[in-house]
Amino acid sequence: MATEKFEVKIESILGGQSRDLYNGSPDQFHISIGIDPDIQLINTNANKTSGAIVPSSYAEFSSTVLTGDPMWAISSPKDTNLYVVTDDDELISYSSSLGSEAEIGNGYADTSESGNGNGAAYYNNYIYMATTIDVARYGPLDGTAAITKSYWSGTLSLGALTNTTYTNLRGVFIPNHPMHVHSDNKLYFGDITGGQGVIHYFQTSKTTDEGDTNNGSTFNALDLPFGYRPVDIESWGTDLAVLAVEGLNANVIQGKSSLFLWDTVADSFYLKADIQDPFATALLNHNGHLYIWSGASRGCRVSVYEGGYSARTLGIVQEGAPPFAGAVAAIGERIMWGSYTDYPFDSASVFAMGYKDKFDTAIHNIINTDSVENNTQVVTCLRHFEQASGSDSSLDDPLLIVGWGDNTGANGFGLDKKSNNSANAAEIRFLYYKVGRPFRIDEVVIPLGEAITTNHTLVVTVYYDDGSTTEALTTINSTNFTASERRVRLRPADTNRGNDNFTIGLKWTGTRQLAVTLPIIIKGTTFDEDGIE
């Protein structure tokens, strides 16, 4: 058979990650870390999202005051600070510019308990922080603020909480006292009493300062069935939605995950809807939709509650795990969650579904954190905190705060913010393209979002036959491309051949993030079955 030329054009990545290794739509790709087409081209003044292959750039801003995993990041209408609650008994404040870091008090837990980041929320002028067996609070935020330890059982003389051990994700325990402020102006939180999941609540009013007076806080306002452990709480209209699981063993399926709905008035919940997976961790009410994150021993399902007993799957990521309750967020029509990846490299990273201006089931991994690559890192909290000023085009959405842990000792945790041109690695691998006979890649054409300059480092790799053979092409940097190119043509070695399929991958390691625009064009030649031209 005579040789034939072929050409593959990669014209869009807006379809997100493909469900399968070999199958996907033309606008999908195989896998990525730290790539976000919903942000603008870096180092340009084009104040629009690009739709291109843009590596996001985040850098750690926390310092030596942070000594544990950041489990909850909280803002309030009373000041412009960011408050962070950790799993080692710290309440830390950061200025609005994230330029200062200060521990508040000497821990938020009393000596009889531990501050493990078991739950936290802003409510009526105070930051509330669940410990293993109690709840502390810090405030009033608009006055002379101070921490009151053991506020729940000490100051209010209500029953002690139970420190039921939940499972851990990469060494970080799932919070066992999740908190949520509902539309009825009560702060609800979860607990276990006598083996039974329960919901308590705070209710406060104003005497001198907003929130300074107890106004009917109640122990055990709602009972769940025996064996169910509350992992997250959200609002569903005027009803309260409680996500709970039957057991949280990481290796054994002990029961079901369920969503309970309660009108907050009746003696019991009025609906129990079972979730598709045995392991559920997080809820998010956004734009009138109730999203649920769940999974099994590996991977994460994102579902939306449709009413009654039905939750519809929106998408599945086949790596990582469902997020912590404090590691979900939303911007516009886009929902986001923190987790981790172990392919193509290990990363505590953030996934997103959809885009700011359009809900879509396309999934992208949009942020790679500054965590150490060591097989144990995980995102622990997520918060949409900063807003673009309107005059600084380098700070476009999403301006997220990302907390992470990597279990590496004294510096094994951090908080990242958007910081263009940091050294975060990013990578994307495209779909495997089926050739079906021996072939050679003749040329790969890469269009770039700016001229190649100092600190750009982008490696293009060809993966032949399911990655059994790889070839790294000429590194795109200012040493190898000295003419400030905006478009490069890379030529694999003539002797490198494939037998059936191929893909290409792009990996960024430089400190100046270089966007790749589209289309990427791959040209090749096929041969007869003996590989003869």
One Martini backbone bead per residue (centre of mass of N, CA, C, O) as a GRO file, in nm:
protein
  533
    1MET     BB    1   0.097   0.035   0.022
    2ALA     BB    2   0.080   0.349   0.004
    3THR     BB    3   0.149   0.638   0.106
    4GLU     BB    4   0.002   0.859   0.361
    5LYS     BB    5  -0.148   1.145   0.451
    6PHE     BB    6  -0.198   1.323   0.765
    7GLU     BB    7  -0.438   1.518   0.975
    8VAL     BB    8  -0.447   1.694   1.292
    9LYS     BB    9  -0.692   1.892   1.471
   10ILE     BB   10  -0.675   2.112   1.751
   11GLU     BB   11  -0.955   2.341   1.831
   12SER     BB   12  -1.054   2.231   2.127
   13ILE     BB   13  -1.130   2.223   2.510
   14LEU     BB   14  -1.445   2.275   2.597
   15GLY     BB   15  -1.530   1.963   2.662
   16GLY     BB   16  -1.313   1.841   2.820
   17GLN     BB   17  -1.289   1.564   2.974
   18SER     BB   18  -1.285   1.248   2.904
   19ARG     BB   19  -1.429   0.946   2.981
   20ASP     BB   20  -1.233   0.809   2.784
   21LEU     BB   21  -0.941   0.713   2.639
   22TYR     BB   22  -1.053   0.683   2.315
   23ASN     BB   23  -1.310   0.856   2.372
   24GLY     BB   24  -1.430   1.156   2.200
   25SER     BB   25  -1.467   1.465   2.135
   26PRO     BB   26  -1.310   1.713   1.952
   27ASP     BB   27  -1.320   1.908   2.235
   28GLN     BB   28  -1.147   1.696   2.376
   29PHE     BB   29  -0.957   1.537   2.643
   30HIS     BB   30  -0.790   1.337   2.857
   31ILE     BB   31  -0.588   1.529   3.041
   32SER     BB   32  -0.538   1.754   3.335
   33ILE     BB   33  -0.330   2.028   3.486
   34GLY     BB   34  -0.373   2.363   3.524
   35ILE     BB   35  -0.620   2.423   3.311
   36ASP     BB   36  -0.783   2.741   3.181
   37PRO     BB   37  -1.017   2.863   2.944
   38ASP     BB   38  -1.163   3.087   3.159
   39ILE     BB   39  -0.913   3.256   3.102
   40GLN     BB   40  -0.691   3.471   3.021
   41LEU     BB   41  -0.431   3.579   2.871
   42ILE     BB   42  -0.125   3.594   2.959
   43ASN     BB   43   0.029   3.897   2.912
   44THR     BB   44  -0.237   4.062   2.852
   45ASN     BB   45  -0.517   4.300   2.756
   46ALA     BB   46  -0.736   4.077   2.722
   47ASN     BB   47  -1.064   4.107   2.869
   48LYS     BB   48  -1.093   3.783   2.805
   49THR     BB   49  -1.168   3.494   2.755
   50SER     BB   50  -1.003   3.245   2.555
   51GLY     BB   51  -1.042   2.916   2.503
   52ALA     BB   52  -0.768   2.817   2.570
   53ILE     BB   53  -0.439   2.706   2.664
   54VAL     BB   54  -0.428   2.790   3.007
   55PRO     BB   55  -0.215   2.834   3.255
   56SER     BB   56  -0.232   2.846   3.573
   57SER     BB   57  -0.147   3.075   3.864
   58TYR     BB   58  -0.014   2.977   4.178
   59ALA     BB   59   0.060   3.095   4.522
   60GLU     BB   60   0.197   3.109   4.818
   61PHE     BB   61   0.101   3.313   5.126
   62SER     BB   62   0.170   3.160   5.350
   63SER     BB   63   0.327   3.102   5.664
   64THR     BB   64   0.451   3.028   5.986
   65VAL     BB   65   0.173   3.036   6.134
   66LEU     BB   66   0.107   2.802   5.967
   67THR     BB   67   0.065   2.452   6.123
   68GLY     BB   68  -0.184   2.347   5.946
   69ASP     BB   69  -0.460   2.238   5.811
   70PRO     BB   70  -0.678   2.408   5.605
   71MET     BB   71  -1.038   2.375   5.644
   72TRP     BB   72  -1.133   2.690   5.668
   73ALA     BB   73  -1.266   2.961   5.470
   74ILE     BB   74  -1.351   3.299   5.589
   75SER     BB   75  -1.600   3.542   5.552
   76SER     BB   76  -1.738   3.881   5.607
   77PRO     BB   77  -1.950   4.173   5.661
   78LYS     BB   78  -1.756   4.318   5.896
   79ASP     BB   79  -1.498   4.254   5.717
   80THR     BB   80  -1.182   4.195   5.514
   81ASN     BB   81  -1.115   3.929   5.621
   82LEU     BB   82  -0.939   3.626   5.646
   83TYR     BB   83  -1.047   3.314   5.776
   84VAL     BB   84  -0.864   3.040   5.940
   85VAL     BB   85  -0.924   2.693   5.999
   86THR     BB   86  -0.763   2.440   6.169
   87ASP     BB   87  -0.632   2.106   6.268
   88ASP     BB   88  -0.437   2.277   6.508
   89ASP     BB   89  -0.584   2.513   6.674
   90GLU     BB   90  -0.637   2.751   6.452
   91LEU     BB   91  -0.680   3.110   6.421
   92ILE     BB   92  -0.658   3.294   6.117
   93SER     BB   93  -0.553   3.608   5.984
   94TYR     BB   94  -0.618   3.806   5.684
   95SER     BB   95  -0.582   4.034   5.480
   96SER     BB   96  -0.717   4.150   5.188
   97SER     BB   97  -0.416   4.119   5.053
   98LEU     BB   98  -0.261   3.877   5.196
   99GLY     BB   99  -0.004   4.022   5.371
  100SER     BB  100  -0.112   3.904   5.645
  101GLU     BB  101  -0.030   3.705   5.953
  102ALA     BB  102  -0.254   3.596   6.229
  103GLU     BB  103  -0.292   3.481   6.535
  104ILE     BB  104  -0.575   3.398   6.735
  105GLY     BB  105  -0.475   3.353   7.004
  106ASN     BB  106  -0.453   3.021   7.187
  107GLY     BB  107  -0.658   2.891   7.047
  108TYR     BB  108  -1.003   2.737   7.034
  109ALA     BB  109  -0.942   2.518   7.245
  110ASP     BB  110  -0.974   2.348   7.508
  111THR     BB  111  -0.805   2.130   7.718
  112SER     BB  112  -1.047   1.898   7.680
  113GLU     BB  113  -0.978   1.947   7.374
  114SER     BB  114  -0.986   1.962   7.007
  115GLY     BB  115  -0.867   2.145   6.714
  116ASN     BB  116  -0.970   1.983   6.400
  117GLY     BB  117  -1.167   2.124   6.205
  118ASN     BB  118  -1.480   2.017   6.244
  119GLY     BB  119  -1.595   2.320   6.213
  120ALA     BB  120  -1.725   2.618   6.026
  121ALA     BB  121  -1.861   2.966   6.072
  122TYR     BB  122  -2.051   3.234   5.990
  123TYR     BB  123  -2.242   3.414   6.261
  124ASN     BB  124  -2.358   3.687   6.386
  125ASN     BB  125  -2.050   3.829   6.429
  126TYR     BB  126  -1.925   3.529   6.419
  127ILE     BB  127  -1.687   3.274   6.471
  128TYR     BB  128  -1.738   2.932   6.432
  129MET     BB  129  -1.582   2.643   6.623
  130ALA     BB  130  -1.535   2.321   6.603
  131THR     BB  131  -1.467   2.062   6.799
  132THR     BB  132  -1.472   1.758   6.926
  133ILE     BB  133  -1.691   1.859   7.195
  134ASP     BB  134  -1.730   2.161   7.079
  135VAL     BB  135  -1.790   2.530   7.077
  136ALA     BB  136  -1.649   2.809   6.943
  137ARG     BB  137  -1.589   3.175   6.952
  138TYR     BB  138  -1.552   3.483   6.746
  139GLY     BB  139  -1.602   3.802   6.907
  140PRO     BB  140  -1.705   4.075   6.787
  141LEU     BB  141  -1.624   4.198   6.472
  142ASP     BB  142  -1.747   4.507   6.546
  143GLY     BB  143  -1.548   4.483   6.795
  144THR     BB  144  -1.421   4.327   7.073
  145ALA     BB  145  -1.247   4.060   6.998
  146ALA     BB  146  -1.294   3.711   7.109
  147ILE     BB  147  -1.234   3.404   7.251
  148THR     BB  148  -1.475   3.144   7.320
  149LYS     BB  149  -1.454   2.876   7.497
  150SER     BB  150  -1.688   2.653   7.533
  151TYR     BB  151  -1.972   2.780   7.449
  152TRP     BB  152  -2.180   2.551   7.439
  153SER     BB  153  -2.122   2.392   7.726
  154GLY     BB  154  -2.047   2.637   7.899
  155THR     BB  155  -2.212   2.901   7.849
  156LEU     BB  156  -2.492   2.731   7.758
  157SER     BB  157  -2.522   2.439   7.882
  158LEU     BB  158  -2.477   2.223   7.667
  159GLY     BB  159  -2.423   1.944   7.518
  160ALA     BB  160  -2.190   1.744   7.442
  161LEU     BB  161  -2.000   1.630   7.209
  162THR     BB  162  -1.902   1.388   6.963
  163ASN     BB  163  -1.596   1.209   6.878
  164THR     BB  164  -1.632   1.095   6.577
  165THR     BB  165  -1.467   0.894   6.361
  166TYR     BB  166  -1.352   0.973   6.060
  167THR     BB  167  -1.228   0.955   5.778
  168ASN     BB  168  -0.951   0.982   5.554
  169LEU     BB  169  -0.771   1.207   5.329
  170ARG     BB  170  -0.455   1.182   5.314
  171GLY     BB  171  -0.460   1.233   5.651
  172VAL     BB  172  -0.739   1.391   5.641
  173PHE     BB  173  -1.008   1.460   5.824
  174ILE     BB  174  -1.332   1.446   5.828
  175PRO     BB  175  -1.560   1.645   5.931
  176ASN     BB  176  -1.794   1.598   6.227
  177HIS     BB  177  -1.910   1.929   6.241
  178PRO     BB  178  -2.098   2.055   6.038
  179MET     BB  179  -2.183   2.384   5.896
  180HIS     BB  180  -2.493   2.601   5.876
  181VAL     BB  181  -2.662   2.877   5.739
  182HIS     BB  182  -2.988   2.953   5.743
  183SER     BB  183  -3.284   3.126   5.651
  184ASP     BB  184  -3.368   3.128   5.978
  185ASN     BB  185  -3.115   3.224   6.145
  186LYS     BB  186  -2.942   2.951   6.177
  187LEU     BB  187  -2.692   2.738   6.325
  188TYR     BB  188  -2.606   2.440   6.192
  189PHE     BB  189  -2.503   2.110   6.334
  190GLY     BB  190  -2.318   1.820   6.358
  191ASP     BB  191  -2.370   1.482   6.505
  192ILE     BB  192  -2.322   1.227   6.764
  193THR     BB  193  -2.575   1.026   6.945
  194GLY     BB  194  -2.579   0.712   7.030
  195GLY     BB  195  -2.530   0.644   6.708
  196GLN     BB  196  -2.680   0.917   6.623
  197GLY     BB  197  -2.774   1.141   6.410
  198VAL     BB  198  -2.744   1.501   6.461
  199ILE     BB  199  -2.905   1.831   6.506
  200HIS     BB  200  -2.797   2.144   6.582
  201TYR     BB  201  -2.841   2.491   6.726
  202PHE     BB  202  -2.803   2.830   6.669
  203GLN     BB  203  -2.948   3.125   6.848
  204THR     BB  204  -2.933   3.478   6.798
  205SER     BB  205  -2.902   3.809   6.942
  206LYS     BB  206  -2.950   4.152   7.046
  207THR     BB  207  -2.812   4.385   7.283
  208THR     BB  208  -2.532   4.524   7.190
  209ASP     BB  209  -2.447   4.296   6.993
  210GLU     BB  210  -2.452   4.115   6.739
  211GLY     BB  211  -2.494   3.788   6.875
  212ASP     BB  212  -2.462   3.809   7.212
  213THR     BB  213  -2.745   3.643   7.237
  214ASN     BB  214  -2.925   3.398   7.345
  215ASN     BB  215  -3.220   3.243   7.137
  216GLY     BB  216  -3.258   2.906   7.151
  217SER     BB  217  -3.053   2.705   7.163
  218THR     BB  218  -3.023   2.356   7.034
  219PHE     BB  219  -3.038   2.027   7.131
  220ASN     BB  220  -3.147   1.803   6.925
  221ALA     BB  221  -3.350   1.884   6.665
  222LEU     BB  222  -3.239   1.624   6.495
  223ASP     BB  223  -3.298   1.299   6.377
  224LEU     BB  224  -3.133   1.032   6.264
  225PRO     BB  225  -3.057   0.748   6.177
  226PHE     BB  226  -2.899   0.493   6.268
  227GLY     BB  227  -2.553   0.533   6.155
  228TYR     BB  228  -2.573   0.826   6.067
  229ARG     BB  229  -2.341   1.067   5.923
  230PRO     BB  230  -2.277   1.390   5.918
  231VAL     BB  231  -2.106   1.593   5.646
  232ASP     BB  232  -2.344   1.796   5.546
  233ILE     BB  233  -2.494   2.132   5.502
  234GLU     BB  234  -2.800   2.275   5.358
  235SER     BB  235  -3.002   2.451   5.143
  236TRP     BB  236  -3.369   2.402   5.042
  237GLY     BB  237  -3.478   2.662   5.063
  238THR     BB  238  -3.655   2.622   5.365
  239ASP     BB  239  -3.492   2.376   5.376
  240LEU     BB  240  -3.300   2.112   5.512
  241ALA     BB  241  -2.988   1.970   5.412
  242VAL     BB  242  -2.863   1.632   5.475
  243LEU     BB  243  -2.554   1.475   5.464
  244ALA     BB  244  -2.517   1.113   5.486
  245VAL     BB  245  -2.354   0.823   5.640
  246GLU     BB  246  -2.283   0.467   5.649
  247GLY     BB  247  -2.014   0.503   5.717
  248LEU     BB  248  -1.624   0.560   5.674
  249ASN     BB  249  -1.482   0.340   5.525
  250ALA     BB  250  -1.221   0.311   5.289
  251ASN     BB  251  -1.262  -0.029   5.230
  252VAL     BB  252  -1.575  -0.042   5.317
  253ILE     BB  253  -1.907  -0.113   5.256
  254GLN     BB  254  -2.157  -0.006   5.504
  255GLY     BB  255  -2.352   0.167   5.303
  256LYS     BB  256  -2.524   0.462   5.270
  257SER     BB  257  -2.601   0.750   5.102
  258SER     BB  258  -2.784   1.048   5.220
  259LEU     BB  259  -3.068   1.263   5.177
  260PHE     BB  260  -3.202   1.503   5.402
  261LEU     BB  261  -3.527   1.645   5.465
  262TRP     BB  262  -3.614   1.957   5.644
  263ASP     BB  263  -3.840   2.208   5.780
  264THR     BB  264  -3.752   2.283   6.098
  265VAL     BB  265  -4.033   2.189   6.257
  266ALA     BB  266  -4.051   1.914   6.263
  267ASP     BB  267  -3.950   1.619   6.426
  268SER     BB  268  -3.881   1.529   6.126
  269PHE     BB  269  -3.800   1.413   5.849
  270TYR     BB  270  -3.953   1.383   5.505
  271LEU     BB  271  -3.676   1.283   5.351
  272LYS     BB  272  -3.506   0.998   5.184
  273ALA     BB  273  -3.223   1.010   4.966
  274ASP     BB  274  -3.042   0.812   4.777
  275ILE     BB  275  -2.718   0.763   4.679
  276GLN     BB  276  -2.509   0.619   4.444
  277ASP     BB  277  -2.295   0.633   4.674
  278PRO     BB  278  -2.124   0.541   4.979
  279PHE     BB  279  -1.952   0.822   4.938
  280ALA     BB  280  -2.013   1.130   5.099
  281THR     BB  281  -1.914   1.501   5.150
  282ALA     BB  282  -2.082   1.725   4.964
  283LEU     BB  283  -2.244   2.050   4.948
  284LEU     BB  284  -2.423   2.280   4.704
  285ASN     BB  285  -2.584   2.592   4.692
  286HIS     BB  286  -2.654   2.706   4.350
  287ASN     BB  287  -2.873   2.871   4.171
  288GLY     BB  288  -3.101   2.651   4.282
  289HIS     BB  289  -2.885   2.422   4.324
  290LEU     BB  290  -2.811   2.082   4.434
  291TYR     BB  291  -2.497   1.967   4.508
  292ILE     BB  292  -2.315   1.647   4.476
  293TRP     BB  293  -2.054   1.464   4.643
  294SER     BB  294  -1.916   1.147   4.531
  295GLY     BB  295  -1.815   0.792   4.601
  296ALA     BB  296  -1.556   0.570   4.646
  297SER     BB  297  -1.237   0.456   4.638
  298ARG     BB  298  -1.257   0.616   4.356
  299GLY     BB  299  -1.333   0.914   4.280
  300CYS     BB  300  -1.588   1.150   4.130
  301ARG     BB  301  -1.919   1.262   4.180
  302VAL     BB  302  -2.151   1.479   4.009
  303SER     BB  303  -2.458   1.605   4.138
  304VAL     BB  304  -2.816   1.669   4.103
  305TYR     BB  305  -3.091   1.765   4.260
  306GLU     BB  306  -3.445   1.684   4.147
  307GLY     BB  307  -3.613   1.563   4.349
  308GLY     BB  308  -3.716   1.359   4.562
  309TYR     BB  309  -3.527   1.050   4.466
  310SER     BB  310  -3.336   1.236   4.271
  311ALA     BB  311  -3.002   1.207   4.119
  312ARG     BB  312  -2.802   1.361   3.876
  313THR     BB  313  -2.551   1.300   3.669
  314LEU     BB  314  -2.286   1.514   3.542
  315GLY     BB  315  -2.007   1.381   3.654
  316ILE     BB  316  -1.677   1.212   3.621
  317VAL     BB  317  -1.391   1.144   3.818
  318GLN     BB  318  -1.126   0.887   3.792
  319GLU     BB  319  -1.003   1.053   4.037
  320GLY     BB  320  -0.947   1.079   4.345
  321ALA     BB  321  -1.191   1.261   4.550
  322PRO     BB  322  -1.404   1.374   4.739
  323PRO     BB  323  -1.469   1.656   4.901
  324PHE     BB  324  -1.462   1.869   5.126
  325ALA     BB  325  -1.692   2.080   5.262
  326GLY     BB  326  -1.465   2.331   5.238
  327ALA     BB  327  -1.406   2.245   4.900
  328VAL     BB  328  -1.639   2.438   4.780
  329ALA     BB  329  -1.750   2.624   4.481
  330ALA     BB  330  -1.860   2.941   4.311
  331ILE     BB  331  -1.884   3.092   3.968
  332GLY     BB  332  -2.152   3.161   3.855
  333GLU     BB  333  -2.187   2.866   3.655
  334ARG     BB  334  -1.950   2.760   3.828
  335ILE     BB  335  -1.810   2.465   3.965
  336MET     BB  336  -1.601   2.367   4.256
  337TRP     BB  337  -1.322   2.140   4.353
  338GLY     BB  338  -1.124   1.974   4.585
  339SER     BB  339  -0.828   1.760   4.542
  340TYR     BB  340  -0.670   1.506   4.339
  341THR     BB  341  -0.382   1.374   4.168
  342ASP     BB  342  -0.190   1.090   3.981
  343TYR     BB  343  -0.255   1.203   3.680
  344PRO     BB  344   0.042   1.263   3.539
  345PHE     BB  345   0.056   1.389   3.833
  346ASP     BB  346   0.100   1.497   4.145
  347SER     BB  347  -0.192   1.676   4.295
  348ALA     BB  348  -0.316   1.955   4.446
  349SER     BB  349  -0.645   2.018   4.317
  350VAL     BB  350  -0.876   2.185   4.085
  351PHE     BB  351  -1.205   2.154   3.991
  352ALA     BB  352  -1.430   2.205   3.703
  353MET     BB  353  -1.771   2.303   3.608
  354GLY     BB  354  -1.779   2.484   3.359
  355TYR     BB  355  -1.874   2.834   3.335
  356LYS     BB  356  -1.934   3.151   3.426
  357ASP     BB  357  -2.159   3.190   3.165
  358LYS     BB  358  -2.191   2.855   3.165
  359PHE     BB  359  -2.353   2.572   3.191
  360ASP     BB  360  -2.149   2.275   3.213
  361THR     BB  361  -2.006   1.937   3.196
  362ALA     BB  362  -1.735   2.037   3.175
  363ILE     BB  363  -1.405   1.921   3.271
  364HIS     BB  364  -1.156   2.085   3.475
  365ASN     BB  365  -0.821   2.135   3.566
  366ILE     BB  366  -0.734   2.462   3.709
  367ILE     BB  367  -0.544   2.382   3.972
  368ASN     BB  368  -0.211   2.400   4.086
  369THR     BB  369  -0.035   2.370   4.356
  370ASP     BB  370   0.240   2.415   4.602
  371SER     BB  371   0.266   2.137   4.651
  372VAL     BB  372   0.411   1.845   4.713
  373GLU     BB  373   0.528   1.575   4.523
  374ASN     BB  374   0.406   1.268   4.726
  375ASN     BB  375   0.107   1.114   4.725
  376THR     BB  376  -0.053   1.318   4.972
  377GLN     BB  377  -0.197   1.539   4.842
  378VAL     BB  378  -0.457   1.796   4.934
  379VAL     BB  379  -0.746   1.962   4.923
  380THR     BB  380  -0.912   2.141   5.205
  381CYS     BB  381  -0.982   2.432   5.075
  382LEU     BB  382  -1.233   2.684   4.953
  383ARG     BB  383  -1.230   3.033   4.822
  384HIS     BB  384  -1.415   3.315   4.726
  385PHE     BB  385  -1.255   3.637   4.773
  386GLU     BB  386  -1.146   3.787   4.548
  387GLN     BB  387  -1.155   4.090   4.349
  388ALA     BB  388  -1.161   4.254   4.077
  389SER     BB  389  -1.095   4.595   4.009
  390GLY     BB  390  -1.097   4.657   3.672
  391SER     BB  391  -0.772   4.752   3.628
  392ASP     BB  392  -0.661   4.449   3.667
  393SER     BB  393  -0.589   4.209   3.427
  394SER     BB  394  -0.422   3.996   3.611
  395LEU     BB  395  -0.709   3.971   3.790
  396ASP     BB  396  -0.885   3.720   3.710
  397ASP     BB  397  -1.102   3.502   3.699
  398PRO     BB  398  -1.041   3.299   3.950
  399LEU     BB  399  -1.024   3.419   4.299
  400LEU     BB  400  -0.876   3.190   4.482
  401ILE     BB  401  -0.868   3.000   4.777
  402VAL     BB  402  -0.612   2.748   4.853
  403GLY     BB  403  -0.610   2.465   5.048
  404TRP     BB  404  -0.336   2.252   5.178
  405GLY     BB  405  -0.191   1.915   5.190
  406ASP     BB  406   0.130   1.687   5.218
  407ASN     BB  407   0.264   1.537   5.462
  408THR     BB  408   0.579   1.693   5.526
  409GLY     BB  409   0.533   1.846   5.791
  410ALA     BB  410   0.607   2.168   5.881
  411ASN     BB  411   0.541   2.234   5.544
  412GLY     BB  412   0.255   2.052   5.488
  413PHE     BB  413   0.115   2.342   5.410
  414GLY     BB  414  -0.135   2.575   5.255
  415LEU     BB  415  -0.188   2.896   5.081
  416ASP     BB  416  -0.339   3.003   4.781
  417LYS     BB  417  -0.295   3.234   4.507
  418LYS     BB  418  -0.317   3.437   4.261
  419SER     BB  419   0.000   3.435   4.049
  420ASN     BB  420   0.146   3.535   3.802
  421ASN     BB  421   0.420   3.346   3.721
  422SER     BB  422   0.454   3.089   3.850
  423ALA     BB  423   0.582   2.742   3.918
  424ASN     BB  424   0.353   2.586   3.812
  425ALA     BB  425   0.262   2.301   3.704
  426ALA     BB  426   0.150   2.188   3.374
  427GLU     BB  427  -0.098   1.968   3.199
  428ILE     BB  428  -0.162   1.808   2.872
  429ARG     BB  429  -0.367   1.547   2.722
  430PHE     BB  430  -0.473   1.402   2.452
  431LEU     BB  431  -0.615   1.219   2.248
  432TYR     BB  432  -0.629   0.918   2.103
  433TYR     BB  433  -0.515   0.850   1.777
  434LYS     BB  434  -0.633   0.659   1.516
  435VAL     BB  435  -0.461   0.487   1.255
  436GLY     BB  436  -0.411   0.148   1.200
  437ARG     BB  437  -0.102   0.197   1.121
  438PRO     BB  438   0.183   0.268   1.026
  439PHE     BB  439   0.376   0.560   1.151
  440ARG     BB  440   0.451   0.918   1.117
  441ILE     BB  441   0.565   1.212   1.263
  442ASP     BB  442   0.642   1.518   1.103
  443GLU     BB  443   0.450   1.747   1.253
  444VAL     BB  444   0.427   2.020   1.500
  445VAL     BB  445   0.191   2.283   1.550
  446ILE     BB  446   0.239   2.579   1.766
  447PRO     BB  447   0.041   2.814   1.898
  448LEU     BB  448   0.084   3.134   2.059
  449GLY     BB  449   0.000   3.393   2.298
  450GLU     BB  450   0.313   3.463   2.278
  451ALA     BB  451   0.618   3.551   2.281
  452ILE     BB  452   0.908   3.418   2.322
  453THR     BB  453   1.064   3.411   2.648
  454THR     BB  454   1.170   3.447   2.937
  455ASN     BB  455   1.070   3.157   3.132
  456HIS     BB  456   0.992   2.974   2.910
  457THR     BB  457   0.846   2.630   2.950
  458LEU     BB  458   0.785   2.387   2.687
  459VAL     BB  459   0.676   2.048   2.652
  460VAL     BB  460   0.667   1.823   2.377
  461THR     BB  461   0.491   1.506   2.354
  462VAL     BB  462   0.510   1.188   2.212
  463TYR     BB  463   0.262   0.921   2.211
  464TYR     BB  464   0.305   0.586   2.146
  465ASP     BB  465   0.115   0.333   2.181
  466ASP     BB  466  -0.006   0.408   2.474
  467GLY     BB  467   0.296   0.505   2.571
  468SER     BB  468   0.533   0.296   2.507
  469THR     BB  469   0.634   0.550   2.342
  470THR     BB  470   0.854   0.834   2.366
  471GLU     BB  471   0.883   1.195   2.255
  472ALA     BB  472   1.078   1.467   2.303
  473LEU     BB  473   1.076   1.769   2.200
  474THR     BB  474   1.164   2.067   2.149
  475THR     BB  475   1.211   2.303   2.364
  476ILE     BB  476   1.017   2.575   2.465
  477ASN     BB  477   1.241   2.847   2.442
  478SER     BB  478   1.478   3.110   2.431
  479THR     BB  479   1.712   2.921   2.335
  480ASN     BB  480   1.567   2.762   2.087
  481PHE     BB  481   1.393   3.045   2.049
  482THR     BB  482   1.522   3.362   1.930
  483ALA     BB  483   1.264   3.510   1.752
  484SER     BB  484   0.995   3.542   1.902
  485GLU     BB  485   0.786   3.330   1.868
  486ARG     BB  486   0.425   3.242   1.784
  487ARG     BB  487   0.527   2.988   1.609
  488VAL     BB  488   0.579   2.633   1.606
  489ARG     BB  489   0.800   2.379   1.457
  490LEU     BB  490   0.792   2.031   1.512
  491ARG     BB  491   1.034   1.749   1.470
  492PRO     BB  492   1.051   1.443   1.462
  493ALA     BB  493   1.202   1.165   1.434
  494ASP     BB  494   1.217   0.957   1.161
  495THR     BB  495   1.260   0.680   1.336
  496ASN     BB  496   0.990   0.736   1.471
  497ARG     BB  497   0.734   0.494   1.537
  498GLY     BB  498   0.409   0.375   1.479
  499ASN     BB  499   0.126   0.126   1.483
  500ASP     BB  500  -0.169   0.286   1.584
  501ASN     BB  501  -0.116   0.530   1.801
  502PHE     BB  502  -0.165   0.875   1.933
  503THR     BB  503  -0.022   1.148   2.121
  504ILE     BB  504  -0.014   1.462   2.292
  505GLY     BB  505   0.191   1.667   2.514
  506LEU     BB  506   0.180   1.931   2.764
  507LYS     BB  507   0.451   2.098   2.956
  508TRP     BB  508   0.483   2.316   3.234
  509THR     BB  509   0.782   2.489   3.417
  510GLY     BB  510   0.780   2.775   3.412
  511THR     BB  511   0.752   3.123   3.538
  512ARG     BB  512   0.613   3.169   3.248
  513GLN     BB  513   0.304   3.152   3.123
  514LEU     BB  514   0.225   2.971   2.821
  515ALA     BB  515   0.010   3.004   2.582
  516VAL     BB  516  -0.214   2.798   2.380
  517THR     BB  517  -0.334   2.810   2.086
  518LEU     BB  518  -0.558   2.776   1.804
  519PRO     BB  519  -0.452   2.531   1.622
  520ILE     BB  520  -0.331   2.216   1.642
  521ILE     BB  521  -0.089   2.062   1.420
  522ILE     BB  522  -0.081   1.725   1.282
  523LYS     BB  523   0.163   1.557   1.089
  524GLY     BB  524   0.157   1.260   0.867
  525THR     BB  525   0.261   0.913   0.795
  526THR     BB  526   0.178   0.629   0.620
  527PHE     BB  527   0.211   0.270   0.602
  528ASP     BB  528   0.264  -0.027   0.561
  529GLU     BB  529   0.268  -0.316   0.751
  530ASP     BB  530   0.602  -0.303   0.722
  531GLY     BB  531   0.694   0.009   0.715
  532ILE     BB  532   0.695   0.087   0.411
  533GLU     BB  533   0.736   0.347   0.167
   0.00000   0.00000   0.00000
